Each structure stands twice: as C-alpha cells, then as structure tokens.
Amino acid sequence: MNDDRQGGGQDWVEDAKSEISGMAKGGLDHPSTKPVLTGAVAGAVAGALLPGLSIAVGAIAGAGFMFYNRIKK
C-alpha cells in the first residue's frame, strides 16, 4: 500500500487520538463533532430501516465512517 505520509501505520493512530482528544475538549465547537454526530444519526436511521441491523449498530457504523473520513484528510 502506498502512503503519502512517512511512517505509515502509526500516523493514523496518532491522528485519531488527537482528533478524539480535540473533540472531547472542544465539544460541539470542534469542527469534527457535528459531522460525526450527523453520521451517527444517519446510521441509526439506516439501522432502524434495514432488517437485521439495530439502531445502535447503525449509529456506531455511521459515526465510525464519518470519523474515518475526517482523520484520513
């Protein structure tokens, strides 16, 4: 896999840690909080509508997807 950043695998872990820390400290003022919460809501709605999924699984998946999109930038 070609990674533009030097160091490869650990960079995204550090990015995720700093992003979560920033979201915890900044609350709704942090630029990543609202998109991640929006993803959680969209995932929860999808989980409620799709058979075989629960609202919680959908919310976690939606929030995780949006969080991943935020840190990979």
CYANA upper distance limits for C-alpha pairs under 8 A (distance plus 0.5 A):
  3 ASP  CA      8 GLY  CA      6.67
  5 ARG  CA     11 ASP  CA      8.37
  7 GLY  CA     11 ASP  CA      7.08
  9 GLY  CA     13 VAL  CA      7.94
 10 GLN  CA     14 GLU  CA      6.90
 11 ASP  CA     15 ASP  CA      6.62
 12 TRP  CA     16 ALA  CA      6.47
 12 TRP  CA     71 ILE  CA      7.66
 12 TRP  CA     72 LYS  CA      7.80
 13 VAL  CA     17 LYS  CA      6.69
 14 GLU  CA     18 SER  CA      6.68
 15 ASP  CA     19 GLU  CA      6.53
 15 ASP  CA     71 ILE  CA      6.79
 16 ALA  CA     20 ILE  CA      6.54
 16 ALA  CA     71 ILE  CA      6.80
 17 LYS  CA     21 SER  CA      6.58
 18 SER  CA     22 GLY  CA      6.50
 19 GLU  CA     23 MET  CA      6.57
 19 GLU  CA     32 SER  CA      8.35
 19 GLU  CA     71 ILE  CA      7.84
 20 ILE  CA     24 ALA  CA      6.59
 21 SER  CA     25 LYS  CA      6.67
 22 GLY  CA     26 GLY  CA      6.20
 22 GLY  CA     27 GLY  CA      8.49
 22 GLY  CA     30 HIS  CA      7.38
 23 MET  CA     27 GLY  CA      5.95
 23 MET  CA     28 LEU  CA      8.12
 23 MET  CA     30 HIS  CA      6.14
 23 MET  CA     32 SER  CA      7.33
 23 MET  CA     33 THR  CA      6.50
 26 GLY  CA     30 HIS  CA      5.42
 27 GLY  CA     33 THR  CA      7.35
 28 LEU  CA     33 THR  CA      6.18
 28 LEU  CA     34 LYS  CA      7.05
 29 ASP  CA     33 THR  CA      8.00
 30 HIS  CA     34 LYS  CA      8.38
 31 PRO  CA     35 PRO  CA      8.33
 32 SER  CA     36 VAL  CA      6.77
 32 SER  CA     67 PHE  CA      8.13
 32 SER  CA     70 ARG  CA      7.31
 33 THR  CA     37 LEU  CA      6.66
 34 LYS  CA     38 THR  CA      6.51
 35 PRO  CA     39 GLY  CA      6.64
 35 PRO  CA     66 MET  CA      7.09
 35 PRO  CA     67 PHE  CA      8.48
 36 VAL  CA     40 ALA  CA      6.77
 36 VAL  CA     62 GLY  CA      8.23
 36 VAL  CA     63 ALA  CA      5.52
 36 VAL  CA     64 GLY  CA      8.10
 36 VAL  CA     66 MET  CA      5.70
 36 VAL  CA     67 PHE  CA      6.19
 37 LEU  CA     41 VAL  CA      6.78
 37 LEU  CA     63 ALA  CA      6.86
 38 THR  CA     42 ALA  CA      6.67
 38 THR  CA     63 ALA  CA      8.09
 39 GLY  CA     43 GLY  CA      6.47
 39 GLY  CA     59 ALA  CA      7.83
 39 GLY  CA     62 GLY  CA      5.03
 39 GLY  CA     63 ALA  CA      5.32
 39 GLY  CA     64 GLY  CA      8.43
 39 GLY  CA     65 PHE  CA      7.78
 39 GLY  CA     66 MET  CA      6.16
 40 ALA  CA     44 ALA  CA      6.55
 40 ALA  CA     58 GLY  CA      7.76
 40 ALA  CA     59 ALA  CA      4.69
 40 ALA  CA     60 ILE  CA      6.74
 40 ALA  CA     61 ALA  CA      7.75
 40 ALA  CA     62 GLY  CA      5.11
 40 ALA  CA     63 ALA  CA      4.80
 40 ALA  CA     64 GLY  CA      8.42
 41 VAL  CA     45 VAL  CA      6.75
 41 VAL  CA     59 ALA  CA      6.56
 41 VAL  CA     62 GLY  CA      7.84
 42 ALA  CA     46 ALA  CA      6.73
 42 ALA  CA     58 GLY  CA      8.39
 42 ALA  CA     59 ALA  CA      7.67
 42 ALA  CA     62 GLY  CA      6.95
 43 GLY  CA     47 GLY  CA      6.46
 43 GLY  CA     55 ILE  CA      8.00
 43 GLY  CA     57 VAL  CA      8.37
 43 GLY  CA     58 GLY  CA      4.71
 43 GLY  CA     59 ALA  CA      4.98
 43 GLY  CA     60 ILE  CA      7.73
 43 GLY  CA     61 ALA  CA      6.81
 43 GLY  CA     62 GLY  CA      4.81
 43 GLY  CA     63 ALA  CA      7.81
 44 ALA  CA     48 ALA  CA      6.65
 44 ALA  CA     54 SER  CA      8.17
 44 ALA  CA     55 ILE  CA      5.03
 44 ALA  CA     56 ALA  CA      6.91
 44 ALA  CA     57 VAL  CA      7.87
 44 ALA  CA     58 GLY  CA      5.05
 44 ALA  CA     59 ALA  CA      4.76
 44 ALA  CA     60 ILE  CA      8.45
 44 ALA  CA     62 GLY  CA      7.91
 45 VAL  CA     49 LEU  CA      6.78
 45 VAL  CA     55 ILE  CA      7.38
 45 VAL  CA     58 GLY  CA      7.82
 45 VAL  CA     59 ALA  CA      8.42
 46 ALA  CA     50 LEU  CA      6.45
 46 ALA  CA     55 ILE  CA      8.14
 46 ALA  CA     58 GLY  CA      6.76
 47 GLY  CA     51 PRO  CA      8.18
 47 GLY  CA     53 LEU  CA      5.49
 47 GLY  CA     54 SER  CA      5.51
 47 GLY  CA     55 ILE  CA      5.14
 47 GLY  CA     56 ALA  CA      7.94
 47 GLY  CA     57 VAL  CA      7.21
 47 GLY  CA     58 GLY  CA      4.92
 47 GLY  CA     59 ALA  CA      7.83
 48 ALA  CA     53 LEU  CA      7.42
 48 ALA  CA     54 SER  CA      6.47
 48 ALA  CA     55 ILE  CA      5.70
 48 ALA  CA     58 GLY  CA      8.23
 53 LEU  CA     57 VAL  CA      6.97
 53 LEU  CA     58 GLY  CA      7.30
 54 SER  CA     58 GLY  CA      6.75
 55 ILE  CA     59 ALA  CA      6.55
 56 ALA  CA     60 ILE  CA      6.65
 57 VAL  CA     61 ALA  CA      6.57
 58 GLY  CA     62 GLY  CA      6.47
 59 ALA  CA     63 ALA  CA      6.55
 60 ILE  CA     64 GLY  CA      6.43
 61 ALA  CA     65 PHE  CA      6.54
 62 GLY  CA     66 MET  CA      6.79
 63 ALA  CA     67 PHE  CA      6.49
 64 GLY  CA     68 TYR  CA      6.54
 65 PHE  CA     69 ASN  CA      6.78
 66 MET  CA     70 ARG  CA      6.74
 67 PHE  CA     71 ILE  CA      6.88
 68 TYR  CA     72 LYS  CA      6.59
 69 ASN  CA     73 LYS  CA      7.29
